[in-house]
Amino acid sequence: MRLANKTAIITGGAAGIGQATAELFAKEGASVMIWDLTDHGNDVAQTLSAQGYKVSFEKVSVTDKAAVQSATENVIKQFGRIDILINNAGITKDKTLLKMEQEDWDKVLAVNLTGVFNCTQAVAYHMKEQQYGRIVSASSNVGLRGNFGQTNYVATKSAIIGMTKVWALELGRFGITANCIAPGFIETQMTNAIPEEVKQKLTPMIPAGHWGKPIDIAYGYLYLASDEASYVNGICLTIDGGSAR
Ligand SMILES: NC(=O)c1ccc[n+]([C@@H]2O[C@H](COP(=O)([O-])OP(=O)(O)OC[C@H]3O[C@@H](n4cnc5c(N)ncnc54)[C@H](O)[C@@H]3O)[C@@H](O)[C@H]2O)c1
């Protein structure tokens, strides 16, 4: 039980990597709060609760600062503390630079960048008071090397690496660590949108020879959220089967 007596918020916990993380954290003893836009988060919470785990859901958009603040207070009321924030919610709206609409840019920045800022700022006050916290955010290996058709997404994923380093500097003295993960190609609804022929071209670029599963990233989140990683601060952990070269 690596997360016994810990309370974790997982944004985007209704699907994909976030759902796998909610399941893993609950099984490792955490009380889990899923924040997501979709009601499927409620199904995830109910299924895990029926198995005896402590999992709740609140419908929150990370883009809505007031809603995030109120949901943060609700976690404090329900669980008494917030030990772990997993900034996992993210979206894509891919287009090449010359075709990208302002709306594609604005929406991706609102969720992937401002959303991460909103959630981190809201919980950091509580983590500072309790002199303990683990903040782990979803970057991407494209945030390290760029990617065709993803000006907006790459801007946010590179920014997450930078913000993480700032938070490590600012919050380290309060017993808080801030780290991020750079996943490679992981099989989720996000990457389901990639046409099959493109996927087949991408697979040989992965030294591991296959795409990752959501649980591969959930294990990374678990490590960085655990006490075992208490001296790990400001890093970006790449989990991509070796494809970022
Ligand atoms: N799948 C990959 O290959 C991959 C690779 C690198 C990085 N990532 C990152 O990992 C994270 C999880 O990706 P995934 O593949 O599991 O995605 P996903 O699309 O399967 O799940 C994302 C979840 O986030 C939720 N969400 C979207 N907007 C939200 C908002 N405004 N507020 C709250 N919740 C919101 C969605 O409803 C969904 O449940 C994302 O940040 C993504 O950018 C994924």
Ligand as a Chemical Component Dictionary entry (heavy atoms), coordinates in Angstrom:
data_LIG
# 
_chem_comp.id                   LIG 
_chem_comp.type                 NON-POLYMER 
_chem_comp.pdbx_formal_charge   0 
_chem_comp.three_letter_code    LIG 
# 
loop_
_chem_comp_atom.comp_id 
_chem_comp_atom.atom_id 
_chem_comp_atom.alt_atom_id 
_chem_comp_atom.type_symbol 
_chem_comp_atom.charge 
_chem_comp_atom.model_Cartn_x 
_chem_comp_atom.model_Cartn_y 
_chem_comp_atom.model_Cartn_z 
_chem_comp_atom.pdbx_ordinal 
LIG N1  N1  N 0  -2.342  8.981  -25.089 1  
LIG C1  C1  C 0  -1.129  9.387  -25.397 2  
LIG O1  O1  O 0  -0.480  8.821  -26.305 3  
LIG C2  C2  C 0  -0.491  10.527 -24.661 4  
LIG C3  C3  C 0  0.838   10.846 -24.961 5  
LIG C4  C4  C 0  1.449   11.899 -24.307 6  
LIG C5  C5  C 0  0.757   12.624 -23.350 7  
LIG N2  N2  N 1  -0.533  12.305 -23.074 8  
LIG C6  C6  C 0  -1.224  13.127 -22.079 9  
LIG O2  O2  O 0  -1.734  12.304 -21.049 10 
LIG C7  C7  C 0  -2.934  12.867 -20.533 11 
LIG C8  C8  C 0  -4.048  11.828 -20.580 12 
LIG O3  O3  O 0  -4.226  11.447 -21.938 13 
LIG P1  P1  P 0  -5.204  10.279 -22.413 14 
LIG O4  O4  O 0  -4.609  9.732  -23.641 15 
LIG O5  O5  O -1 -5.548  9.399  -21.288 16 
LIG O6  O6  O 0  -6.475  11.150 -22.840 17 
LIG P2  P2  P 0  -8.009  10.756 -22.911 18 
LIG O7  O7  O 0  -8.595  11.614 -23.981 19 
LIG O8  O8  O 0  -8.173  9.277  -23.019 20 
LIG O9  O9  O 0  -8.558  11.215 -21.488 21 
LIG C9  C9  C 0  -8.503  12.562 -21.110 22 
LIG C10 C10 C 0  -9.558  12.832 -20.061 23 
LIG O10 O10 O 0  -9.481  14.241 -19.763 24 
LIG C11 C11 C 0  -10.805 14.733 -19.655 25 
LIG N3  N3  N 0  -10.844 16.171 -19.887 26 
LIG C12 C12 C 0  -10.720 16.820 -21.083 27 
LIG N4  N4  N 0  -10.897 18.132 -20.898 28 
LIG C13 C13 C 0  -11.122 18.317 -19.572 29 
LIG C14 C14 C 0  -11.384 19.452 -18.779 30 
LIG N5  N5  N 0  -11.479 20.676 -19.321 31 
LIG N6  N6  N 0  -11.560 19.288 -17.445 32 
LIG C15 C15 C 0  -11.504 18.054 -16.895 33 
LIG N7  N7  N 0  -11.276 16.937 -17.605 34 
LIG C16 C16 C 0  -11.079 17.069 -18.924 35 
LIG C17 C17 C 0  -11.578 13.953 -20.701 36 
LIG O11 O11 O 0  -12.973 14.017 -20.489 37 
LIG C18 C18 C 0  -10.996 12.563 -20.556 38 
LIG O12 O12 O 0  -11.709 11.800 -19.613 39 
LIG C19 C19 C 0  -3.226  14.102 -21.386 40 
LIG O13 O13 O 0  -2.751  15.255 -20.731 41 
LIG C20 C20 C 0  -2.428  13.857 -22.634 42 
LIG O14 O14 O 0  -2.067  15.048 -23.285 43 
LIG C21 C21 C 0  -1.176  11.279 -23.701 44 
# 
loop_
_chem_comp_bond.comp_id 
_chem_comp_bond.atom_id_1 
_chem_comp_bond.atom_id_2 
_chem_comp_bond.value_order 
_chem_comp_bond.pdbx_ordinal 
LIG N1  C1  SING 1  
LIG C1  O1  DOUB 2  
LIG C1  C2  SING 3  
LIG C2  C3  SING 4  
LIG C2  C21 DOUB 5  
LIG C3  C4  DOUB 6  
LIG C4  C5  SING 7  
LIG C5  N2  DOUB 8  
LIG N2  C6  SING 9  
LIG N2  C21 SING 10 
LIG C6  O2  SING 11 
LIG C6  C20 SING 12 
LIG O2  C7  SING 13 
LIG C7  C8  SING 14 
LIG C7  C19 SING 15 
LIG C8  O3  SING 16 
LIG O3  P1  SING 17 
LIG P1  O4  DOUB 18 
LIG P1  O5  SING 19 
LIG P1  O6  SING 20 
LIG O6  P2  SING 21 
LIG P2  O7  DOUB 22 
LIG P2  O8  SING 23 
LIG P2  O9  SING 24 
LIG O9  C9  SING 25 
LIG C9  C10 SING 26 
LIG C10 O10 SING 27 
LIG C10 C18 SING 28 
LIG O10 C11 SING 29 
LIG C11 N3  SING 30 
LIG C11 C17 SING 31 
LIG N3  C12 SING 32 
LIG N3  C16 SING 33 
LIG C12 N4  DOUB 34 
LIG N4  C13 SING 35 
LIG C13 C14 SING 36 
LIG C13 C16 DOUB 37 
LIG C14 N5  SING 38 
LIG C14 N6  DOUB 39 
LIG N6  C15 SING 40 
LIG C15 N7  DOUB 41 
LIG N7  C16 SING 42 
LIG C17 O11 SING 43 
LIG C17 C18 SING 44 
LIG C18 O12 SING 45 
LIG C19 O13 SING 46 
LIG C19 C20 SING 47 
LIG C20 O14 SING 48 
# 
